[in-house]
Amino acid sequence: MEENESLYGEQTEEVVTPQGDDAAEAEGEQNPDSAERDRQSHEDNRRYQAARRAGEEAGYQRARDEFNRRLSRMGMRDPATGETIGNIEGLEAYSRAARKQQIEARAKETGRSVAELTEEEDNRDFLREQRAEAAAKKKQDDEKAALERWVAQDAAAFGEAYPDVDLSELDGNKAFRRFCGSRYGREPLAGLYEDWLEITGAAGKAAAAKSASKNERSTGTGGGAGSETLTASQQRALEEWNRNFPNMKMTAKEFLSRQNR
């Protein structure tokens, strides 16, 4: 699963906007700087796509070369030519020739035409491919349905554990998603959130302690635990918390109480 793929976020209606050059032209009429940024972004995207295609082609070629090397070491020979089969094209040609010979032999044995038997074999191959594709699609659909059921159940469990947390906002929280990494969508969200709160709480305590120690050294006084005055570092930490979790906002007093637990 991609790191930023939304699993628990709310579905939003798609908004149709101008695409490609039309979008850049419309934006450029209003904001030349934005048009320049869009142009640069389009150029960057084209370069990234070209680089990705080049990488995919290079990877395919490496795999192909490795297959051909292994095939050559097997020492297989084409009975018709006596030559060693050293690449996939040679193997495919040998397979077609062998199939043709088998059909011709069956035609002599049964008295049926080569064309009729060839069509029959083609139909069998087609049906096998269709069955394989149907089985693969069913497996993919089953896995997707199972994931959707799991996500729905997990979201419900999270809602019971943390009814005051907006699930869609948490789903879109980049810091939280980076913290979860590949565990997101694979482990219960409530457990990940508990770990997140524990880590962020410990980090906040460490930052507050460091700031308080620095403040005491510079002023010669210490802040009492009951005071609601925050250091600059504590204030930043509180503001960041309130931005990330608007439904769990804390006052200065609540923040200090949490840090002193």
C-alpha positions in Angstrom: 0.0 0.0 0.0 1.2 3.5 -0.8 2.1 5.6 2.1 -0.4 8.4 1.3 -3.2 6.1 0.0 -6.4 7.0 1.9 -8.1 4.1 3.6 -10.2 5.8 6.3 -10.7 9.2 4.8 -14.1 10.3 3.6 -15.0 10.1 -0.1 -15.3 13.4 -1.8 -17.1 14.3 -5.0 -14.7 14.6 -8.0 -14.4 18.2 -9.2 -13.8 18.6 -12.9 -11.1 21.2 -13.7 -9.3 22.3 -16.9 -6.6 19.9 -17.9 -3.2 20.2 -19.5 -2.5 23.4 -21.5 -6.1 24.7 -20.9 -5.5 24.6 -17.2 -2.1 26.3 -17.5 -3.6 29.0 -19.8 -6.6 29.7 -17.5 -4.3 29.9 -14.4 -1.7 32.0 -16.2 -4.3 34.7 -17.1 -4.9 35.2 -13.3 -1.4 34.6 -11.9 1.7 34.5 -14.2 3.8 33.2 -11.3 1.4 30.3 -10.8 1.5 29.6 -14.6 5.3 29.4 -14.5 5.2 27.0 -11.6 2.6 24.8 -13.4 4.8 24.8 -16.5 7.8 23.7 -14.4 5.7 21.1 -12.7 4.5 19.6 -16.0 8.1 19.5 -17.2 9.2 17.8 -14.0 6.4 15.3 -14.3 7.4 14.5 -17.9 11.0 14.0 -16.9 10.0 11.7 -14.0 7.7 9.7 -16.3 10.5 9.3 -18.8 12.9 8.2 -16.1 10.5 5.7 -14.8 9.8 4.2 -18.2 13.6 4.1 -18.8 14.0 2.3 -15.5 11.2 -0.2 -16.3 12.7 -0.9 -19.7 16.1 -1.4 -18.3 14.8 -3.8 -15.6 12.8 -5.7 -18.3 16.0 -6.0 -20.4 18.1 -7.3 -17.5 15.4 -9.9 -16.7 15.3 -10.9 -20.4 19.1 -11.2 -20.6 19.2 -13.4 -17.5 16.5 -15.7 -18.9 18.4 -16.0 -22.1 21.6 -16.9 -20.3 20.0 -19.6 -18.3 18.2 -21.0 -21.3 21.6 -21.1 -23.2 23.2 -23.1 -20.3 20.4 -25.7 -20.6 21.7 -26.7 -24.0 18.3 -27.3 -25.6 18.4 -27.8 -29.3 15.8 -27.2 -32.0 15.2 -30.7 -33.6 14.5 -29.1 -37.0 17.7 -27.0 -37.2 20.0 -28.7 -34.6 20.9 -25.2 -33.3 21.0 -24.4 -29.6 18.0 -22.5 -28.3 19.6 -19.4 -26.7 16.8 -16.9 -26.4 13.1 -16.6 -25.8 12.4 -16.1 -29.5 14.0 -19.4 -30.3 12.1 -21.1 -27.6 8.8 -19.7 -28.9 9.7 -20.8 -32.4 10.5 -24.3 -31.2 7.2 -24.4 -29.3 5.2 -23.4 -32.3 6.9 -26.0 -34.5 6.4 -28.8 -31.9 2.7 -27.8 -31.6 2.3 -28.0 -35.4 4.0 -31.4 -35.6 1.7 -32.7 -32.8 -1.4 -31.5 -34.7 -0.3 -33.0 -38.0 0.3 -36.3 -36.3 -3.2 -36.2 -34.7 -4.7 -35.3 -38.1 -3.1 -38.5 -39.7 -4.3 -40.6 -36.8 -7.9 -39.3 -36.7 -8.5 -38.4 -40.4 -9.5 -34.9 -39.4 -8.0 -31.8 -41.1 -5.1 -29.9 -39.7 -7.1 -26.6 -39.9 -9.9 -28.2 -37.8 -7.6 -29.5 -35.1 -5.6 -26.2 -35.1 -8.9 -24.2 -34.5 -9.8 -26.7 -31.7 -6.4 -26.2 -30.0 -6.7 -22.4 -30.3 -10.1 -22.5 -28.7 -8.8 -24.6 -25.8 -5.9 -22.2 -25.3 -8.3 -19.3 -25.3 -10.6 -20.9 -22.7 -7.6 -21.7 -20.5 -6.5 -18.0 -20.7 -10.0 -16.8 -19.9 -10.3 -19.1 -16.9 -6.9 -18.0 -15.6 -7.8 -14.3 -16.0 -11.2 -14.9 -14.3 -9.5 -16.7 -11.4 -6.9 -13.9 -11.0 -9.6 -11.2 -11.1 -11.7 -13.1 -8.6 -8.8 -13.4 -6.2 -8.0 -9.7 -6.6 -11.7 -8.8 -6.0 -11.9 -11.1 -2.9 -8.7 -9.5 -1.5 -10.1 -6.0 -2.1 -13.4 -6.9 -0.5 -11.7 -8.4 2.5 -9.6 -5.3 3.0 -12.7 -3.1 2.8 -14.4 -5.2 5.4 -11.4 -5.1 7.6 -11.0 -1.3 7.3 -14.7 -0.8 8.1 -14.5 -2.9 11.2 -11.2 -1.3 12.2 -12.7 2.2 11.7 -15.7 1.2 13.9 -13.4 -0.1 16.6 -11.3 3.1 16.5 -14.5 5.2 16.8 -15.4 3.3 19.9 -12.0 3.8 21.4 -11.5 7.4 20.4 -15.0 9.0 19.7 -13.6 12.5 19.8 -11.0 12.0 17.1 -11.9 12.9 13.5 -10.9 9.8 11.5 -10.6 11.5 8.2 -8.4 14.2 9.6 -6.1 11.6 11.2 -6.1 9.7 7.9 -4.8 12.9 6.2 -2.2 13.7 8.9 1.1 13.4 7.0 3.2 13.2 10.2 1.0 10.4 11.6 1.1 8.5 8.3 4.9 8.7 8.2 5.0 7.4 11.7 2.8 4.4 10.8 4.7 3.6 7.6 3.8 0.2 6.1 1.9 -0.7 9.3 -0.9 1.6 8.2 -3.9 -0.4 6.9 -2.3 -3.6 8.2 -2.5 -3.2 11.9 -5.4 -1.9 14.1 -5.6 1.8 13.8 -6.3 2.3 17.5 -3.1 0.6 18.4 -1.1 2.7 16.0 -2.7 5.8 17.4 -1.9 4.8 21.0 1.7 4.3 19.9 1.6 7.7 18.2 0.3 9.4 21.3 2.9 7.8 23.5 5.7 8.8 21.2 4.5 12.4 20.7 3.8 12.7 24.4 7.4 11.6 25.2 8.8 13.9 22.6 6.8 16.8 24.0 8.0 16.1 27.5 11.6 16.0 26.4 11.3 19.3 24.5 9.6 20.9 27.5 12.2 19.7 29.9 15.0 20.9 27.7 13.4 24.3 27.3 12.7 24.6 31.0 16.3 23.7 31.9 17.6 26.2 29.4 15.2 28.9 30.7 16.3 28.2 34.3 19.9 28.5 33.4 19.4 31.8 31.6 17.0 33.4 34.2 18.0 31.7 37.3 14.4 30.9 38.1 12.3 27.8 37.5 8.7 27.6 36.5 6.3 26.0 39.0 4.3 23.0 37.9 1.1 24.8 38.7 1.9 27.8 36.5 0.1 28.3 33.2 2.9 30.3 31.7 4.6 28.4 28.8 8.1 28.7 27.5 8.5 29.6 23.8 9.2 25.9 23.0 6.2 24.7 25.0 4.0 27.2 23.2 5.2 26.0 19.8 4.6 22.4 20.8 1.1 23.2 22.1 0.2 25.1 18.9 1.5 22.2 16.7 -0.6 19.8 18.7 -3.8 21.9 18.4 -3.2 22.3 14.6 -2.8 18.5 14.1 -5.6 17.5 16.4 -8.3 20.3 16.4 -10.8 18.0 18.1 -8.4 17.4 21.0 -7.2 21.0 21.6 -5.6 21.7 24.9 -5.3 24.8 27.0 -1.9 25.9 28.4 -2.9 24.4 31.8 -3.9 21.1 30.2 -0.7 21.0 28.2 1.5 21.6 31.3 -0.5 19.0 33.2 0.1 16.4 30.5 3.8 17.2 30.4 4.1 16.7 34.2 2.5 13.3 34.3 
